[in-house]
Amino acid sequence: MPRSSKSAPLQPGTSVGRLFALACLFVGFAALGTWAVYDQFAGQSLSFDMRLLQWSTLLPIAVLLAVYFAADGLRLHFTLRALGECLPLKRIFSLVFINIFFSNITPMATGGGFAQMWYLQRHGVSLGVAGAATTIRTLLAVIFIFTLTPVFLLTSEVLRDQAVIGAIGGWLALLIALYLGFFALVLLRTRWLIVPLSTLFNAARQLHLIDSARHRRWQFKLRREMLQFARSFKHYIGGNRTDVLLSIVFTCIFLLALFSFPALLIASLDYDVDYLISVGLLVVTTFIMYFSPTPGASGISEGVFGSFFSTLLGVEHLVLVTISWRALTIYLGMVAGLIMMQIEFGRQRDMQ
């Protein structure tokens, strides 16, 4: 049975205003980023091309969207199965869209993980297992993206010609090492995190930010959930091999679908662009998005995408493809996630 909503880290009564403010920030930054592409890379040129509305374009886009969202849900589904948990696919796919919404209104996608943990906990998955599932799900994608990024940086002539890459190439290598090192620490030495987190709780108690009862309760939950998190990761490694393999396979399918959208849009406009070049540019764009401080990398993602693809597209199509790419991969999912989140909040209010 679903757990009581009292344990959920998100509360509808207190979070709606914040969510609206963050959503407004997302829209504002996205608009600024799109304007920057229009002004700096597209020569202030913009036109709509009816070829994007032809059935020869819409049908492949619909198929790719179906694969994209289905693979996103199935990679989490099989990760949970490898951890010994099994939720109905209906719940899993609701979580896919809720995650897209929260990931794109919080800086560096931090909210997506908390939203997934909140949702899974509401549907009977312990916090430690939920944390392990969402972390492993993210880590699988990170490993692929962070492995491919240096390959494309070293082999792509288009990327080597980008001034921004030459300026921050060293920083990118450092960020890759730090990010993977952090995940290795979280997964392989989880116990090491108990001391600094416990110290934070002690400081909050000394500053009278929390009372003694809550301090004791949080300290207990911290140790319990962190240890369960560590056990869950070991459980995943030693879990059913088929489930582990399928979680990796569907991660690959999800990323391949994600990276294929620009190539499909560009081909529909009759540009002759090498598929691997398009994929490589989006892999590096996605990598940079992981470290963007704006909500959902809004603004920065549009700017980087416009900068990279300006060498492949005519000025009249650059803004159009930038907006279409974000609409297909992010905006549609965010709208669906907002609707499903409101349904969940409605159920939570009914349970109270």
N, C-alpha and C positions, 0 to 999 in steps of 0.2 A: 504494500500500500504506500502511496505517496506520503512523505513526511510532512509534519506540520510546517506551515509557512513561517512560523516564528523563528525557525532556524535558518531561513533564507537570508542571504546577505543583501538582497535587493528588496526594498519595500516600495510599493506603488505610491503610497501617500507622500513619501518624502523624496522620491527620485524623479517624478514626472517633470518638475520644473528644471532640474539639472539636465535631464535627458533632452528637453526642448532647447535649452541653452547650448548644449554640446552639438545638437543637430544644426542649430543656426550657425555655429562656428564652422561646422563641416561645410555647409552650403556656402558660407562667405569665403572660406579659403579656396574651395573648389572654383568659385566664380573668379577669384583673383588669379588662380593658376591658369584658368582657361583664357582670361584676358591677357595674361603674360604671353601665352602661346600665340594668341591673335596678334599682339602688338610686336613681339620680339622675333618670332620665327615665321609667322604666316604673312608678314607684310601687310597686316590689317586687311587680309582678304578672307572672305568666308562665303561659301555658296553650298546649297544643298544639292545633292546628286540623286536623282530618282532611281538610279541603279540599285541603291540600297533598299528600295522598297519592292524590287522585282522578286517574283517567287523563286528564281534561281539563286537569290541571296537570302531571302527570309527562311526558306526551308532548311538550308545548311545551318543557319544561325540557330533555328529552333532545335535542331538535332544536337548541335554543339552545346547549347544551353542545358538540354536535358542530360547530356553526359556529364557536364560540368557540375550540376547540382546533385545528380545521383551519385557520382563518384565521391563528392564531398561528404555526403551522408554515409555512404558505405565504408569509407576509410575509418570513420569514427565507430561505426557499427561493429566492424571486425576487430578494432582495437579493444572495444568493451568486451567482446566475446572472448578475446585472448586473455582478458583480465577476469573472466568468469562472470561477467554481467551481460544481460541480454534485455534490451528494451525493444518494444514494438517499433517497427520502421517508421510508423507515423510520428512517434515521438522524436526519433532521430532526425527526421527531415524538418520537423518544426525547429529543432535546435540548430540546424544548419543555417536557417534564415535569421533566427534570433542572434546567432553568433556574428553573422555578416553585419547586422544592424549595430550591435554593440562594438564590434571591432573597428567600425568606421566612424564612431562618434567619440572615441577615446584615444588619447595620444599613444602612439606606438602599439596600437591594438591591444592595450592592456585590459580593457574592459571585456573583450571577447572571452578570454579565459575565465574570468570571474562569472560572467553570464552563463557560460556552459556549466561551470561547477554548480551554480545556483539551480539551474534547470535540472541537472542530473540528480542533485540532492533531493529536489522536490519530488522526483519520481523514483525514490528508493535506493539510489546509489550513494554509498558512504562518501563523505567529503574527501578522504584520502584516495579512494579509487577514482573518484571524479577528477581530482587534481592530476593523478597519474595519467588517466586517459587523455585529458586535454593537453597535457604536457607532451606525451608521447606522440599524439596526433600532430602537434605543432612541430616537434623535433624531426619527425620523418620528412616533413616538407622542407624544413630548414636545412637538413643535411643535403637534400637534392639541390636546392637553390644555391647554398653556399659552396657546394662542390662545383657546380656548373659555372658560377660567376667568374672565378679566376680563369677557367678554360676559355670562356668567351672573351674575357678581357685580353687574354694573350693571343687569341687567334683571329679575332674580328678586326678587319681593317677599318670598318665604320666606327667601331668603338675607340680604336687607337687614335682616330682623327678628332675625337671629342676632347675639347680643351678641358672640360670639367673633370674628365676621367684622369687626365695627366696631372691635374692639380691635387686630386684627392686619392690617387691610387694607393699611396702608402697608408693613408687612414683607412681605406677599405680593407686592406690586408689585416690591419690591427683590429678592426671591428669584427672581422670574421673569426679571428683567434679568440677574442674576448667573448663573443656570443656563444661559440661552441664550447668554450671553457666553462661558461656559466651553466649551460645545460648539462655538461659532464658533471659539474659539482652538484647540481640539483638531483641528478639521477643516480650518480654513483657514490656520493658522499653526503646524502641527505642529512645525516645526523649532525654534520658540521654546521648546518644552518640553524639548529635548535638554539645554540648559545647566543648568536647575535639577535635572533628574533625574541628570545626570552629577555635579553637585555633591553630591547625596545619596550617590552611590556613593563619591565621594572621601572624604566624611566617614566613611562606614562603614569604609573602608580605614584611615583615620587612627585610628579608634577600635578597630581590630583586630577588627572584627566579621566581616570577610571577608579572605581572604588575597590576595596580589598576583595570583596566577594567576586566581582567580575575579573579581577586580576588573577585570582586562584583558578577560576573556571577557565579563563583563556589560556593560562599556562598549562593546565591539564589537557585541554583540547589541542593545543599546539603540539605537545609531545606525542599524544595519541595519533593525531592525523599525520604528522610527519613520519612517524614510524610506519604507519599503514601505507603511506605514499611509497616509502622505500621498499616495503614488502610487495606492493602492487607492481612496481617496475620489475622486480625479480620474477614475479608471477607472469608478467608479459613475456619476458625472455624465455621462460620455461613453459609458456602456455601452448595451447594447441597449435601445431606447426601450420596447419591450413589457415587458421584465423590470423596468425602472425603474417604469413605470406600474403594473404588477401588484403590485409591492412596496408602492406607496402605496395602491392599491385595497384590498389585503388588510389593510393596517394600519387603514384606515377600517372595514372589516367587523369586524375583531377588536375595535376600540374600541366600535363600535356594539353588538356582542353583549355585551361586558363591561358596558356602561352600561345594558343592557336587563334584567338579572337582577332588580334591585329592582322595576322596573315590572311584570314578569311575576308575581313573588311577591305584590305588593300587589293586582294585578288578580285573582289566584286567590282572594284573601280577600274579594273583592267590594267593595273600596274604589274610589271614583270619584276617581282622581287623574290629573291631566294628565301625559301621558307626558314632555313636555319638562321639567316641573318635577322629576320623578324623575331624569331624565338629568342635569339641571343640578346637582342636589344631589350626585349621585355623581361628576360631573366634578370638582367642587371638593373632595370627599372624597379622590379619587384624587390630585389635585394636592397636598393637604396630606400625603398618605402619602409622596410623594417626598422629603420633608424630615424624616421621622420617624426619630429615632435608634434606636428599638427594632427588633429583628429582624423584617423583613417588615412594619414599621409595626404590629405586633401590639399590642393594647391601645389604641393611639391611633386606629387605623382604626375599631375597634368603637365607641369613645367618640364620635368625630366623626360616624360614621354614625348612632348612636343620637340624638345631639343634633339633627342635621339632620332626620331622618325622624320625630322625636317629634311634629312639628307635623302630620304626615300620617296617622299610625297611632294606633290605640287602644292604651292601655297594655298590654293583654293580648297584643297581637301584636308589640310593638316588639322585644323580645328574640328572639322566634321568627324574625322576618324578618332581624334582624341576624345570628344564627347561621346561618340558611339561606343568606344571601348569601355569607358567608365560606366556608361549606362547599362551595358550588357553584363559586365562583371561585378558591378557594385550597386548601382542605383536600383535596379530591379530587385535584387536580393534584400536591400535595405527596406524597401517599401513592404515586401512580404514579411520581413522580420518585424517591422513596426506593428503590422496587423496581428501577427502571431503573439507578439509580446503583450499587446493589449488583451488578447484572449486569455493568456496566462495570468495576467494581473486580475482580470475579471474572475477567473476561477479562484484565485487566491482570496479575493474579497468575499466570495461566496462561502469559502471554508472558514472564515473568521467569525 
